[in-house]
């Protein structure tokens, strides 16, 4: 490993890669295997820019370290992200499911994994499954900020299903949560306006949009909705 570290430090990455692969091959019980895998992964992703090979390495790392909670968490978070970027939705969903099952995963990390899994199902219009995952998310011992994010995603699923009254109700719940972050409340307020407008409640929708005029990320979008509602009155 010393030679591999030196080669990597001197940017002789091809040589470092061969040395790391040799170490892993010849030392199946080696104490420095985690470091060797990490260094090999760094060269593969950051130097070679080979995401496909990086995903294969991460899957091999999970097979080796899947029973170690901290290491499994680190591997699965990176693997899930890469698979999503590559639009490998089935494999990405599998990575998030495995992450959810990691022992002693914090409530907030568990909530994030549930949200990533639910988004995949929602993007595939598997709304019932997405709902179930998000309801599970709301049962976790996570911070109010993370629970509010799960609630927002659930509201978004309701909007996608054209359940506008339910979407409005969930948006109101977020706005009433002291622990919900300011930016999320702005998104929830905009969603509330959209849901109310879809129900033909023009005055209430207008009030909801006006309430987030200064906090919503895209002020022009809010102004456009307000202008359209005023014209239609």
C-alpha positions in Angstrom: 0.0 0.0 0.0 2.9 2.3 0.7 4.0 2.2 -3.0 0.4 2.8 -4.1 0.0 5.8 -1.8 3.3 7.2 -3.1 2.3 6.7 -6.8 -1.0 8.4 -6.2 0.6 11.3 -4.4 2.9 11.8 -7.3 0.0 11.6 -9.8 1.2 8.4 -11.3 -2.3 7.2 -11.4 -2.0 4.3 -13.8 0.7 2.8 -11.7 -1.2 3.5 -8.5 -4.3 1.8 -10.0 -2.3 -1.4 -10.7 -0.7 -1.4 -7.3 -4.1 -1.0 -5.6 -5.7 -3.8 -7.7 -2.7 -6.0 -6.8 -3.1 -5.3 -3.1 -6.7 -6.2 -3.2 -6.1 -9.4 -5.2 -3.2 -10.6 -2.9 -4.6 -9.5 0.5 -8.2 -10.8 0.8 -8.0 -10.2 4.6 -5.8 -7.2 4.5 -6.3 -4.4 7.1 -6.0 -1.7 4.5 -8.6 -3.0 2.0 -11.1 -0.2 2.8 -8.4 2.4 2.0 -7.4 0.5 -1.1 -10.9 0.4 -2.4 -11.5 4.1 -1.7 -8.3 5.2 -3.4 -9.1 3.0 -6.4 -12.6 4.5 -6.5 -11.2 8.0 -6.4 -8.9 7.4 -9.3 -11.7 5.8 -11.3 -14.2 8.6 -10.7 -12.2 11.7 -10.2 -9.2 11.0 -12.5 -10.6 8.7 -15.2 -14.1 10.0 -15.0 -15.4 6.5 -15.6 -18.8 6.4 -13.8 -19.7 2.9 -15.1 -16.5 1.4 -13.6 -17.1 3.4 -10.5 -20.5 1.8 -10.0 -19.0 -1.6 -10.5 -16.4 -0.9 -7.8 -19.0 0.4 -5.4 -21.1 -2.7 -5.9 -18.1 -4.8 -5.2 -17.4 -2.7 -2.1 -20.9 -3.2 -0.8 -20.5 -7.0 -1.2 -17.4 -6.8 1.0 -18.5 -4.2 3.5 -22.3 -4.5 3.5 -22.3 -5.7 7.1 -20.4 -2.7 8.4 -23.1 0.0 8.9 -20.9 3.1 8.4 -19.1 1.8 5.4 -22.3 0.4 3.8 -24.0 3.7 4.3 -21.1 5.6 2.6 -21.0 3.1 -0.3 -24.8 3.1 -0.9 -25.1 6.8 -0.8 -22.5 7.2 -3.6 -23.8 4.2 -5.5 -27.4 5.4 -5.4 -26.4 8.9 -6.6 -24.3 7.6 -9.5 -27.1 5.2 -10.6 -29.6 8.0 -10.6 -27.3 10.2 -12.7 -27.0 7.3 -15.1 -30.8 6.8 -15.1 -30.4 3.2 -13.9 -33.7 3.5 -11.9 -34.2 -0.1 -10.9 -30.7 -0.4 -9.5 -30.8 3.0 -7.9 -34.1 2.1 -6.1 -32.4 -1.1 -5.0 -29.5 0.9 -3.5 -31.9 3.2 -1.6 -33.8 0.1 -0.3 -30.6 -1.4 1.0 -29.6 1.9 2.6 -32.9 2.0 4.5 -32.1 -1.4 5.9 -28.6 -0.4 7.2 -28.6 -0.9 11.0 -28.3 2.2 13.2 -28.9 4.6 10.3 -29.9 8.0 11.6 -33.4 9.2 11.3 -32.5 12.0 9.0 -30.4 9.8 6.7 -33.2 7.3 6.6 -35.6 10.0 5.7 -33.4 11.1 2.8 -33.2 7.5 1.5 -37.0 7.2 1.7 -37.4 10.4 -0.3 -34.9 9.3 -3.0 -36.7 6.0 -3.3 -40.2 7.6 -3.4 -39.0 10.1 -6.1 -38.0 7.2 -8.4 -41.4 5.6 -8.0 -43.2 8.9 -8.5 -41.2 9.6 -11.7 -42.4 6.3 -13.0 -46.0 7.2 -12.1 -46.0 4.5 -9.4 -47.8 6.9 -7.1 -49.3 4.3 -4.8 -45.8 2.9 -4.0 -44.4 6.4 -3.6 -47.2 7.2 -1.2 -46.4 4.1 0.9 -42.7 5.0 1.1 -43.4 8.6 2.1 -45.9 7.5 4.8 -43.1 5.2 6.2 -40.8 8.3 6.1 -43.2 10.2 8.2 -43.1 7.5 10.9 -39.3 7.8 11.3 -37.6 9.4 14.3 -36.2 12.3 12.1 -36.0 16.0 12.7 -39.0 18.1 11.9 -37.1 19.6 9.0 -36.6 16.2 7.4 -40.2 15.1 8.1 -41.4 18.3 6.5 -39.5 17.4 3.4 -41.2 14.0 3.3 -44.5 15.7 3.8 -43.8 18.0 0.9 -42.9 15.1 -1.4 -46.2 13.4 -0.3 -48.1 16.6 -1.2 -46.3 16.7 -4.6 -47.5 13.1 -5.2 -51.0 14.2 -4.4 -50.8 17.0 -6.9 -49.5 14.7 -9.6 -52.5 12.5 -9.0 -54.8 15.6 -9.2 -55.9 15.1 -5.6 -55.8 18.9 -5.1 -57.7 19.1 -1.9 -55.4 16.6 -0.2 -52.3 18.4 -1.7 -53.6 21.7 -0.2 -54.1 20.1 3.2 -50.6 18.7 3.3 -49.1 22.1 2.1 -50.9 23.8 5.0 -49.5 21.3 7.4 -46.0 22.2 6.3 -46.7 25.9 6.6 -47.8 25.3 10.2 -44.7 23.3 11.2 -42.2 25.4 13.2 -39.3 23.1 12.3 -39.9 23.3 8.5 -37.2 25.3 6.7 -38.0 28.7 5.3 -37.2 27.6 1.7 -39.4 24.6 2.0 -42.3 26.7 3.3 -42.0 28.9 0.3 -42.3 25.9 -2.0 -45.3 24.6 0.1 -46.9 28.0 -0.1 -46.6 28.0 -3.9 -48.0 24.5 -4.0 -50.9 25.6 -1.9 -51.7 28.4 -4.3 -51.5 26.0 -7.2 -53.8 23.5 -5.5 -56.4 26.2 -4.6 -56.3 27.6 -8.1 -57.0 24.1 -9.5 -60.0 23.9 -7.2 -61.3 27.2 -8.5 -60.7 29.0 -5.2 -59.2 32.1 -6.9 -59.2 34.5 -3.9 -57.5 32.0 -1.6 -55.0 31.0 -4.3 -54.2 34.7 -4.9 -53.6 35.2 -1.2 -51.3 32.1 -1.1 -49.2 33.3 -4.0 -48.9 36.8 -2.5 -47.7 35.3 0.8 -44.7 33.7 -0.9 -43.9 36.5 -3.4 -40.7 37.5 -1.6 -39.6 34.1 -0.5 -40.2 31.8 -3.5 -37.0 31.1 -5.4 -38.4 32.4 -8.7 -40.2 35.7 -8.1 -41.1 36.0 -11.8 -43.1 32.8 -11.7 -45.1 34.0 -8.7 -45.8 37.4 -10.3 -47.0 35.7 -13.4 -49.5 33.5 -11.5 -50.7 36.5 -9.5 -51.2 38.6 -12.7 -53.1 35.7 -14.4 -55.4 35.3 -11.4 -56.1 39.0 -11.2 -57.0 39.1 -14.9 -59.4 36.2 -14.4 -61.3 37.7 -11.5 
